[in-house]
Amino acid sequence: MSLAEMAFIIFAIVELTFYKYQGTGNDFVIIDNRQNVFFKNDTKLVARLCDRKYGIGADGLILLENHNALDFNMVYYNADGNESSMCGNGGRCIVHFAAFLGLINGKTKFEAIDGLHTAEILNGEVSLQMANVTEISNNQNFSFLNTGSPHHVQMVTDIDNFGVFSEGKKIRNSIYGNEGSNVNFVEQERNDVFKVRTYERGVEDETLSCGTGVTAVALAMFATGKTTAKEVTLKTPGGLLKVSFNPTENGYNNVMLTGPATQVFKGTITI
Ligand SMILES: N[C@H](CCC[C@H](N)C(=O)O)C(=O)O
């Protein structure tokens, strides 16, 4: 290893450069890890970086890494420090970050834990193709499906005053075993407009929005006949997201999650 490479590694160990992003209020620490210097197995470090008092503060941490065939690889960690399943809002933010790095030019194909994703940056928003969904289990008062992450979807009234944290925590820890689930509460405003609030697994709190969550809500609302629209607007506390999809004989494909993604600031932190 050359002196320069050693110096780089030492520098990277001492001072970490990161980019703070938010996508409709779901916020992330994003790190360019193409040099593979981040301590990927250090759960405590990831949790500290996401800590809103002792660290940078975020709902999750995302690594952008090299990929041998696609534009990049995405690795996602929840705020609890554990690597997790797919993050839709994080996926939209890493696409914005890849364009910022000059890695892509408007369109991209990348890999994440749930497989290949395509995405496009249009009119300042990021449109991310989500995984196809083949199974939705509809029970009496809730649906359960996996849109890259597991989601419980339940309709409520007066959502603005609903106890998302208390009810969400109960559901997350009760019927879903060790794996748990994210929990989405939804109230219909119009045929193609829904208000959504989400208790997120691995953040263990309500987040201002959840990308795989609103995607689950859109599909569950169509599957249970609450809407006939194949493009719906989801109003979250963090902002508006759109989900469009194509129903097929065995589920849903061409599932697109569209919304804004913003780089809030760049920073360095000593680790
Ligand atoms: N907390 C989720 C992953 C992040 C999902 C969310 N931030 C999104 O935008 O999809 C889980 O552990 O299943």
The ligand as an ORCA input file, in Angstrom:
! r2SCAN-3c Opt
* xyz 0 1
  N     -37.463      1.181      8.475
  C     -37.650      0.319      7.319
  C     -36.584      0.613      6.244
  C     -36.676      2.043      5.764
  C     -38.008      2.321      5.170
  C     -38.323      3.772      4.922
  N     -37.437      4.771      5.452
  C     -38.605      4.025      3.455
  O     -38.520      5.170      2.997
  O     -38.969      3.037      2.753
  C     -37.535     -1.140      7.737
  O     -36.696     -1.453      8.573
  O     -38.269     -1.945      7.171
*
